[in-house]
Amino acid sequence: MPDTIKLLKTRRSVKPREMSGPGPSPAELDTILTIGARVPDHGKLAPWRFIVFEGDGRLRAGEIIASVFARKNPQATEAELAVEKKRLADAPLVIGIVSIIKPHPKVPAFEQELSAGASAMNIVTAATALGYGAAWLTGWFSSDRDVLEGFGLKPNEKLVGLIHIGRPTKPNEDRPRPVLSEIVTRF
Ligand SMILES: Cc1cc2nc3c(=O)[nH]c(=O)nc-3n(C[C@H](O)[C@H](O)[C@H](O)COP(=O)(O)O)c2cc1C
């Protein structure tokens, strides 16, 4: 079986808490981001951009998440706030994929969002191909405009997700997959 097909047939998400460092080198990160920007894109609008969270940046992002959580949940316990602070702290590298909707006469917002989803998936696949584990995660804060503003997103931008990337620390069982006969029809 060609290597690429084998990779695509066996790829699994890895939970961030089951990741360790070191994360991708600068050259590997460059490769991952380049592949993220190499996706089908109707109208060549590049309706996406990427935010790299590494080192301290992951913890500063967690502080923003926790402070918004505390403001909106005045009863929050210290334990709950600690969880929010650690949202980006497990994986050595987290990449945020931002969808930017650009007004266009022929390319609807939906198609631009799909292109951003393709970027996210390309980033997951590229990281996996380089030997890392990757997980595409969201969570309440990924659609909270106050958190997103803290991450530097403008009102016309959405967070497609955070791709957590690191070394897998344990083997990963596959999960059940859809049965093709239930999802494929012939016209
Ligand atoms: C847009 C999007 C957001 C997701 N957010 C979460 C999440 O917040 N938490 C979670 O456990 N899985 C989330 N997932 C699912 C995981 O990325 C992953 O697909 C799932 O754990 C199954 O693993 P697999 O990639 O090995 O099939 C999300 C997937 C997508 C496409």
The ligand as an ORCA input file, in Angstrom:
! r2SCAN-3c Opt
* xyz 0 1
  C     -14.518     21.139     14.243
  C     -14.181     20.010     15.187
  C     -14.127     20.264     16.548
  C     -13.846     19.242     17.454
  N     -13.806     19.531     18.787
  C     -13.585     18.525     19.664
  C     -13.553     18.790     21.063
  O     -13.685     19.934     21.497
  N     -13.344     17.751     21.912
  C     -13.173     16.463     21.449
  O     -12.994     15.554     22.253
  N     -13.170     16.197     20.129
  C     -13.380     17.185     19.233
  N     -13.375     16.915     17.895
  C     -13.134     15.514     17.453
  C     -11.659     15.177     17.357
  O     -10.963     16.096     16.553
  C     -11.449     13.804     16.705
  O     -11.990     13.810     15.420
  C     -12.073     12.718     17.509
  O     -11.451     12.639     18.743
  C     -11.997     11.360     16.772
  O     -10.729     10.974     16.523
  P     -10.107     10.555     15.120
  O      -9.589     11.822     14.508
  O      -9.052      9.612     15.540
  O     -11.142      9.915     14.289
  C     -13.612     17.923     16.972
  C     -13.632     17.687     15.600
  C     -13.919     18.712     14.706
  C     -13.943     18.410     13.228
*
